[in-house]
Amino acid sequence: MNNGMSAWNAKGNFLTRNLEVPAWLSTLAGIALVLGTVIENRPLSIWLVIIIIVLMVLWLFLRQRSYAAMFKDITLAGLPGYTIHLSYVPKNITPKLLPVASEQGKSLMDTPTDGVGMITSVAGNLVFYSGEQEVNSFLRPIRLTYNFTPVDEQKLLDRRNVLNQDINLIPVYLYTYTPKNKEELTVWKPFQNFSIDKDARTFTIEFQFWGDQPLGAGTKP
């Protein structure tokens, strides 16, 4: 189990990673637009804009090839009903899902929580390896997407009816730590930054630090 995790805002990182262009290209595009409005030589201004567009397309193409050479996408089958998809996984890293026995799953559901109302499900126990060595940190964020199920949604509705207040479904992970001068504690905690696609029934998180830890769904509060 891990002793530290940093989750990134999934939507924000998606935009900066996939749509951001280098500063020099942005500057050239701005210059081209300005020149296009002040230069009387229309053909010249048009050629400047065309050159900028070609440079941007070339940059995006090379960026995609670089991604294909350095990273991979992987889909893993979690516990029954759950699928875990990973993007931007370094080529030398292998993610694995450790088995979770039925009795262990029940025990995990009863584990204390911190910042989580109740646990609705355990999706799997995700670990990363480089060869035989477990890997806990990465140079750039990995994107994790996994689903929740109608069972999770039903448990959410049941809890709303019991507490009679607004309650949301959230992604959670198991966190183990040792308080000063105390015994080791294990609790479920919520990911700090995430996005939810309610139509697809998925959570998306980005992280740079990970350990041997189960993940799943829970409620807040």
N, C-alpha and C positions, 0 to 999 in steps of 0.2 A: 504494500500500500504506500501511497506517496505521502511526502511531507511537504509538498509545495506545488501550487499550480497557478499559472497566470493565464487567464482567458482574455482574448481580444474581442473587440466588437466585430462580429462577422460581417455585417453589411459594410461597415466602413472599410475594412481591410479588403473586401472584394472589389470595391470601387478603386481604391488606391493601387491595388495590385494589377487589375485588369484594364483599367481605363486611363490611368495616369500616363502622361507623355513626358519625356524629359524636358527640363526647363529650357534647353536651347531650342527645341522644336517649338515650344509654346512661344518663345520670344520671336523666332523667325516667322511664325504664323501671324503674330501681332504686327510685325514690321511689314509683312506682305500685304496685310489688310490696309494698313495706313498708307503704304505706297500706292496701293490700288486706287485710293481715293484722291491722292494728290498728284500722281503722275498723269500727264496728259497722254502719254504713250500707252494706249490701252493694251496692245499686244504684249508689251513688257510686263505690265501688272498681272495680266492673265497667266503668263508663263511663270511668274513668281509664285502665284497661288498653286499652279500645277506642280511645281517643284516641291513645295511644302507638302502637298498631299502625297506625292510619291515617297518622300522621306518618311512620313508618318506610317504609311503602309509597309514600307521596308522595315522600319523599326519594329512594328507589331509582328511581322512575319519572323524576324530574327529572334524576338523575345519568345514567341511560341516554340520555335525550334530549340531554344535554350532550355525552356521548361521541359520539353520532351526528353532532352538529353540528361537532365539532372533530377527530375521528379517523376512520380508515378501516382496513379489513382488506383485505389484498392477497395473492393466491396467484400465485407465479411458477413457471414450469417451468425447473428447473435443467438440469444435464447429464443425458443419458439415464438414466432410472430415479430421478431425484431431484426432489422438489417442495419449494419453500420458501414457507412461509406467514408473513406478518407481521401483527401486531395492534398497535393503538395508534399507527398511523402518522399524523402530523399531515396535515391535508387539503392543505397547501401543499407537501408533500414527495412526490417520486416515486421509489420504489426501482426500480432496474434491474439486470439481470444482464448483465454484459459477456461477450462471447463468449470461450470458451476453446478454442483450436485443439487438435487431438489431440496435436501435438508439444509444445505448451505444457503440456498436461495431464500428459504423461509426465515433462517436466522438473520440474513441481511435485511429482510423487510422489517424486522423487529429492532434493528440497530438504532440507537438514539440519533436524533437530528439536531442540526444547528442552523437556524435560518430556514428550515423546511418544516412545513406543517405535518405532512405524512408522506410516506413512500408508496407510490402506486405500482411500481414495477422495477425489476432489475433487467437491463437489456443485455449485459455481458460484462466480462472482465478483460479489459483491453491492456495489452502489454506490447512494448516495442523492443526489438532486438537488432543488434548488429553482430552477426555470427551467433555466438553463445552468450554475448554480453548484453545485459539489459540496458536500454538507453532511456534516460530521463529528461534530456534537454535537446533542443534543436536550434539550428542557426536562424531559421525563419519559421513563422507560424505554420502549423499543419491545420487544415480545416477538417472538422469532424461533423458529419451529419448522420443522425439516427432518428428512427421513427418512434412515435408513441401509437397506442392502439385504441380501439373502441373501449377496451376494458379500462384503460387509464382514464378515458373521458367519462366513463360511467362512475368510476370512483371519485372523480372530481365533482360530478353532479351530486353524488351522495353526500360528499363533505359540505358542499354549498348548502344543501338542504338542512343538514344538521346544525351548521354554524350560522346559517341565515345571513351570509355576507358574501361579498365579491371575493372569489378565490380563483387563482390561475394555476395552470399546469406549467411546470418548469423542469429543465434538465438538471440532474443532480449527479454528484460523484462522491465516492467514499474517501474520507480523509483521515489519516492516522497521524497523530502527533503526541508529543510528551510534554505536558506542562511542567514548569519549573518545580522540582522537588515533589513531583507526583508521578503516578503510574501512567503508562501509555493509554491514550484514549482513541477511539475510532467513532466517527460520526458522519452522517450524511450532510453534505453542504451543497448549496446551489451554485451553479456556474454564475459568475458575476456579470458577464456580457454574452448575450446570445440573441439569436433571432428565431422566430417561430413561423413556420408555414402551416397555417391551420388547415388549408385545403389538402396539402400533401401529408399532413400529420407528421411533421418533422421538426426537430431542433437542429440548429447549426451553431457551432462554437469554433473558435480558433485558439490555439494554445502553443506555447513554446516549451512548457514543462509538463511532464507526465510521469506517472509511476505505475506500479502494478495495482490498478484500482478499478473496481466495478463502477459502472455508470448506469443510470436509469432515469425514471421520471418520478416527480413528486409534486406536491402542491405548495402554494404560498398564499396565505398562511396555511 
